[in-house]
Amino acid sequence: MKRIVAMLVAVISFAAIAASAADSTSINGWISDSMCGAKHTGSGAACVKKCIQGGMTPVFVDEDKKAVWTIDNPDAVKDFYGDHVTVKAAVDADKKSVHIDSIAAAK
């Protein structure tokens, strides 16, 4: 009986974690490039664009945490290189990546 209860608790816990991982979170930050990361937040739009054109990948820099996240779907941010933005994104903390659901200039 204890095993059944323990299994149920484990299954419910994993289901709750999976459900929360799929939810989109609204985050303010910057679109930068994989070489410079958080170095150019707010001042290096030209550098970010040049680095991405040179083969670097776009990344998202969380404004509050200054954490750099890879972007699963980089085409979603192509009009915002170097910009301060608000994104709705599904965050994968294990992979340190985000999947951008929507993006807009930050207010």
C-alpha positions as YAML, in Angstrom:
chain: A
units: angstrom
residues:
- id: 1
  name: MET
  ca: [0.00, 0.00, 0.00]
- id: 2
  name: LYS
  ca: [2.83, 2.40, 0.87]
- id: 3
  name: ARG
  ca: [4.42, 1.71, -2.50]
- id: 4
  name: ILE
  ca: [1.22, 2.57, -4.34]
- id: 5
  name: VAL
  ca: [0.86, 5.86, -2.46]
- id: 6
  name: ALA
  ca: [4.53, 6.69, -3.08]
- id: 7
  name: MET
  ca: [4.13, 5.92, -6.80]
- id: 8
  name: LEU
  ca: [1.03, 8.11, -7.03]
- id: 9
  name: VAL
  ca: [2.83, 11.00, -5.33]
- id: 10
  name: ALA
  ca: [5.78, 10.63, -7.70]
- id: 11
  name: VAL
  ca: [3.57, 10.52, -10.80]
- id: 12
  name: ILE
  ca: [1.57, 13.57, -9.70]
- id: 13
  name: SER
  ca: [4.77, 15.48, -8.92]
- id: 14
  name: PHE
  ca: [6.27, 14.75, -12.33]
- id: 15
  name: ALA
  ca: [3.01, 15.71, -14.05]
- id: 16
  name: ALA
  ca: [2.96, 19.05, -12.22]
- id: 17
  name: ILE
  ca: [6.57, 19.74, -13.21]
- id: 18
  name: ALA
  ca: [5.88, 18.88, -16.84]
- id: 19
  name: ALA
  ca: [2.78, 21.10, -16.91]
- id: 20
  name: SER
  ca: [4.63, 24.07, -15.46]
- id: 21
  name: ALA
  ca: [7.52, 23.63, -17.90]
- id: 22
  name: ALA
  ca: [5.12, 23.90, -20.84]
- id: 23
  name: ASP
  ca: [3.63, 27.20, -19.63]
- id: 24
  name: SER
  ca: [4.82, 30.43, -21.19]
- id: 25
  name: THR
  ca: [6.45, 33.00, -18.96]
- id: 26
  name: SER
  ca: [6.67, 36.72, -19.67]
- id: 27
  name: ILE
  ca: [10.27, 37.95, -19.38]
- id: 28
  name: ASN
  ca: [11.95, 41.27, -20.18]
- id: 29
  name: GLY
  ca: [15.41, 41.21, -21.67]
- id: 30
  name: TRP
  ca: [17.62, 41.73, -24.68]
- id: 31
  name: ILE
  ca: [18.28, 39.86, -27.89]
- id: 32
  name: SER
  ca: [22.04, 39.47, -28.18]
- id: 33
  name: ASP
  ca: [24.45, 37.10, -29.90]
- id: 34
  name: SER
  ca: [26.18, 33.96, -28.65]
- id: 35
  name: MET
  ca: [29.65, 35.51, -28.71]
- id: 36
  name: CYS
  ca: [28.93, 38.67, -26.71]
- id: 37
  name: GLY
  ca: [26.04, 37.46, -24.55]
- id: 38
  name: ALA
  ca: [25.18, 40.03, -21.86]
- id: 39
  name: LYS
  ca: [28.05, 42.42, -22.73]
- id: 40
  name: HIS
  ca: [26.02, 44.58, -25.10]
- id: 41
  name: THR
  ca: [22.67, 44.81, -23.38]
- id: 42
  name: GLY
  ca: [21.37, 48.22, -24.24]
- id: 43
  name: SER
  ca: [24.28, 49.58, -26.24]
- id: 44
  name: GLY
  ca: [25.41, 47.22, -28.96]
- id: 45
  name: ALA
  ca: [22.64, 46.65, -31.50]
- id: 46
  name: ALA
  ca: [25.03, 47.17, -34.42]
- id: 47
  name: CYS
  ca: [27.51, 44.68, -32.96]
- id: 48
  name: VAL
  ca: [24.78, 42.10, -32.31]
- id: 49
  name: LYS
  ca: [23.53, 42.37, -35.89]
- id: 50
  name: LYS
  ca: [27.07, 42.09, -37.28]
- id: 51
  name: CYS
  ca: [27.91, 39.06, -35.11]
- id: 52
  name: ILE
  ca: [24.71, 37.26, -36.11]
- id: 53
  name: GLN
  ca: [25.34, 38.01, -39.78]
- id: 54
  name: GLY
  ca: [28.84, 36.58, -39.21]
- id: 55
  name: GLY
  ca: [27.50, 33.25, -38.01]
- id: 56
  name: MET
  ca: [26.82, 33.67, -34.29]
- id: 57
  name: THR
  ca: [23.41, 32.59, -33.02]
- id: 58
  name: PRO
  ca: [20.92, 34.91, -31.34]
- id: 59
  name: VAL
  ca: [20.48, 34.50, -27.57]
- id: 60
  name: PHE
  ca: [18.10, 35.97, -25.01]
- id: 61
  name: VAL
  ca: [19.54, 37.83, -22.01]
- id: 62
  name: ASP
  ca: [17.19, 37.94, -19.01]
- id: 63
  name: GLU
  ca: [17.09, 41.56, -17.83]
- id: 64
  name: ASP
  ca: [16.73, 40.76, -14.12]
- id: 65
  name: LYS
  ca: [19.08, 37.81, -13.80]
- id: 66
  name: LYS
  ca: [21.54, 38.72, -16.59]
- id: 67
  name: ALA
  ca: [21.27, 35.04, -17.53]
- id: 68
  name: VAL
  ca: [21.97, 34.13, -21.16]
- id: 69
  name: TRP
  ca: [19.54, 31.64, -22.73]
- id: 70
  name: THR
  ca: [19.83, 29.93, -26.11]
- id: 71
  name: ILE
  ca: [16.78, 30.37, -28.33]
- id: 72
  name: ASP
  ca: [15.18, 27.19, -29.70]
- id: 73
  name: ASN
  ca: [13.46, 29.06, -32.52]
- id: 74
  name: PRO
  ca: [15.86, 31.87, -33.55]
- id: 75
  name: ASP
  ca: [13.74, 32.97, -36.53]
- id: 76
  name: ALA
  ca: [11.20, 34.34, -34.03]
- id: 77
  name: VAL
  ca: [13.61, 37.13, -33.01]
- id: 78
  name: LYS
  ca: [15.11, 38.10, -36.40]
- id: 79
  name: ASP
  ca: [13.48, 41.56, -36.35]
- id: 80
  name: PHE
  ca: [14.72, 42.33, -32.81]
- id: 81
  name: TYR
  ca: [18.52, 41.84, -32.88]
- id: 82
  name: GLY
  ca: [20.02, 44.08, -30.18]
- id: 83
  name: ASP
  ca: [16.62, 45.26, -28.95]
- id: 84
  name: HIS
  ca: [15.12, 45.46, -25.46]
- id: 85
  name: VAL
  ca: [12.11, 43.14, -25.62]
- id: 86
  name: THR
  ca: [9.39, 41.40, -23.69]
- id: 87
  name: VAL
  ca: [8.98, 37.75, -24.62]
- id: 88
  name: LYS
  ca: [6.47, 35.10, -23.75]
- id: 89
  name: ALA
  ca: [8.54, 31.95, -23.73]
- id: 90
  name: ALA
  ca: [8.62, 28.38, -22.53]
- id: 91
  name: VAL
  ca: [11.77, 28.05, -20.44]
- id: 92
  name: ASP
  ca: [13.82, 24.85, -20.25]
- id: 93
  name: ALA
  ca: [16.09, 25.40, -17.25]
- id: 94
  name: ASP
  ca: [17.94, 22.12, -17.79]
- id: 95
  name: LYS
  ca: [19.00, 23.08, -21.32]
- id: 96
  name: LYS
  ca: [19.23, 26.79, -20.42]
- id: 97
  name: SER
  ca: [17.06, 27.56, -23.43]
- id: 98
  name: VAL
  ca: [13.83, 29.34, -24.28]
- id: 99
  name: HIS
  ca: [11.22, 28.78, -26.97]
- id: 100
  name: ILE
  ca: [9.82, 32.18, -27.92]
- id: 101
  name: ASP
  ca: [6.03, 32.16, -28.29]
- id: 102
  name: SER
  ca: [5.71, 35.92, -28.80]
- id: 103
  name: ILE
  ca: [8.00, 38.93, -28.77]
- id: 104
  name: ALA
  ca: [7.45, 42.69, -28.64]
- id: 105
  name: ALA
  ca: [9.52, 45.79, -27.92]
- id: 106
  name: ALA
  ca: [9.70, 46.35, -24.15]
- id: 107
  name: LYS
  ca: [7.79, 49.31, -22.78]
...
